[in-house]
Amino acid sequence: MLLGPERLLLPLQRLAQSFSERDWSNLTRLYSMQAAWRAFLLSPVVGIGWGQFGWHFPLLVDAAGLQSQFTWPVVNSFPLQILCETGVTGFAVFSVATAALARAAVRGFRDPRRRARVTACAVATVGVWLQLLTFSQYNLPHVWLAPGVLLAALADGGDAGGDGAGDPA
């Protein structure tokens, strides 16, 4: 808002840009996701194999999508990558692990001694992992650091160096 009211339209402009046939910056993501979905449909139970998307991409994408990749194609959505490369089986394992972490975070939030720490770590983890809905570079440190810090906050007994009430000794 400080930069002017025209900035309010920026999200709509970015959405329109995603479907523009003249602007390839976001079309690359859509073509990658199209090919990933088609790969999932080839082998829905076990997927096409972890790391195999790039080999399948040229056969699965629309003709215009062949021009969309400048280097090795990636899925551009980590959950969709899991689904296409490991199938429903791998996605189920990923979902169970995600649900277990979410359930533990809710339990940690209920503990007043850990509420602020767990909330901050959970918000950071959700923020980082929301990025992975349109990004599949899972080897970046912050992608795994955020849930790691959340797990550390959940494992902590709640004593932040105060009176030792969380110390089992």
C-alpha positions in Angstrom: 0.0 0.0 0.0 2.9 2.4 0.6 4.0 1.9 -3.0 0.6 2.9 -4.3 -2.8 1.3 -5.0 -1.8 -0.2 -8.3 0.2 -2.8 -6.2 -3.1 -4.3 -5.2 -3.5 -5.6 -8.7 -0.1 -7.4 -8.7 -1.5 -10.8 -7.6 -4.1 -10.7 -10.5 -1.4 -9.6 -12.9 0.8 -12.5 -11.9 -2.0 -14.9 -12.3 -2.8 -13.6 -15.8 0.9 -13.8 -16.6 0.9 -17.5 -15.7 -1.4 -18.3 -18.6 0.1 -15.8 -21.1 1.5 -17.6 -24.1 4.1 -14.7 -24.6 5.6 -14.9 -21.1 7.4 -18.2 -20.4 8.4 -17.4 -16.9 5.4 -19.2 -15.4 4.4 -21.3 -18.4 7.5 -23.4 -17.7 6.0 -24.4 -14.4 2.6 -25.3 -15.9 4.1 -27.4 -18.6 6.3 -29.2 -16.0 3.2 -29.9 -13.8 1.3 -31.1 -16.8 4.0 -33.6 -17.6 4.2 -34.7 -14.0 0.5 -35.3 -13.8 0.7 -37.4 -16.9 3.6 -39.3 -15.4 1.6 -40.0 -12.4 -1.2 -41.4 -14.6 1.3 -43.8 -16.2 2.0 -45.5 -12.9 -0.3 -44.3 -10.1 0.6 -46.9 -7.5 4.4 -46.7 -7.4 5.2 -43.8 -9.7 7.8 -43.6 -12.5 10.8 -43.7 -10.1 12.5 -41.2 -7.9 14.6 -38.8 -10.0 13.2 -40.1 -13.3 10.9 -37.2 -14.3 13.5 -35.5 -16.6 13.7 -38.6 -18.7 10.0 -38.9 -19.2 9.3 -35.2 -19.7 9.8 -35.0 -23.5 7.3 -37.8 -24.1 4.6 -36.4 -21.7 4.5 -32.7 -22.3 2.6 -30.9 -25.0 4.7 -29.9 -28.0 4.9 -26.2 -26.9 6.2 -27.4 -23.6 9.3 -28.9 -25.2 10.5 -25.3 -25.7 9.7 -24.3 -22.1 12.7 -25.9 -20.4 16.1 -24.3 -20.5 18.0 -27.1 -18.7 17.0 -30.3 -17.1 13.2 -30.3 -16.4 11.9 -30.4 -12.9 8.3 -30.8 -11.6 8.1 -27.4 -9.9 5.8 -28.8 -7.1 7.3 -31.0 -4.5 4.1 -32.8 -3.5 3.3 -33.4 -7.2 6.9 -34.7 -7.6 6.4 -37.2 -4.9 3.1 -38.2 -6.4 4.5 -38.6 -9.9 7.8 -40.2 -9.0 6.7 -42.5 -6.1 3.0 -42.8 -6.8 0.2 -43.0 -4.3 2.4 -45.3 -2.1 5.1 -42.6 -1.6 2.6 -39.9 -1.3 0.8 -41.8 1.4 4.1 -42.1 3.4 4.8 -38.4 2.9 1.2 -37.6 4.0 1.5 -39.7 7.2 4.8 -38.1 8.1 3.3 -34.6 7.5 0.2 -35.4 9.5 2.3 -36.8 12.4 4.3 -33.6 12.5 1.1 -31.4 12.3 -0.5 -33.5 15.2 2.7 -33.1 17.3 2.7 -29.3 16.6 -0.9 -29.0 17.8 0.0 -30.9 21.0 3.0 -28.7 21.5 0.8 -25.6 21.0 -1.4 -26.7 23.8 1.5 -26.7 26.2 1.7 -23.1 27.5 5.4 -23.3 28.2 6.1 -24.1 24.5 3.3 -22.3 22.8 5.3 -19.3 21.4 8.3 -21.4 20.3 6.2 -24.1 18.7 3.9 -21.6 17.0 6.9 -19.6 15.5 8.6 -22.8 14.3 5.3 -24.2 12.8 4.5 -20.9 11.0 8.1 -20.9 9.5 7.7 -24.5 8.5 4.3 -23.9 6.8 5.7 -20.9 5.1 8.7 -22.7 3.7 6.7 -25.7 2.6 4.0 -23.6 1.0 6.7 -22.4 -1.3 7.2 -26.1 -2.4 3.7 -26.2 -3.9 5.3 -24.3 -6.9 8.9 -25.2 -6.3 10.5 -28.6 -6.2 14.1 -27.9 -5.3 14.0 -29.9 -2.1 17.8 -29.9 -1.6 17.9 -26.3 -0.2 18.9 -26.2 3.5 16.0 -24.0 4.7 13.5 -26.6 3.4 14.7 -29.1 5.9 16.0 -26.7 8.6 12.5 -25.3 9.2 10.8 -28.7 10.1 14.0 -29.7 12.0 13.8 -26.6 14.2 10.1 -27.4 14.7 11.0 -31.0 15.8 13.6 -29.6 18.2 11.0 -27.2 19.7 8.6 -30.2 20.1 11.3 -32.4 21.7 12.2 -29.6 24.1 10.7 -30.1 27.6 9.5 -26.6 27.6 12.1 -25.2 29.9 13.6 -22.1 28.3 16.4 -21.8 30.8 14.2 -20.6 33.6 13.5 -22.4 36.8 14.4 -25.9 35.7 10.8 -27.1 35.9 11.2 -28.9 32.6 14.3 -30.7 33.7 13.6 -34.4 34.5 16.5 -34.6 36.9 
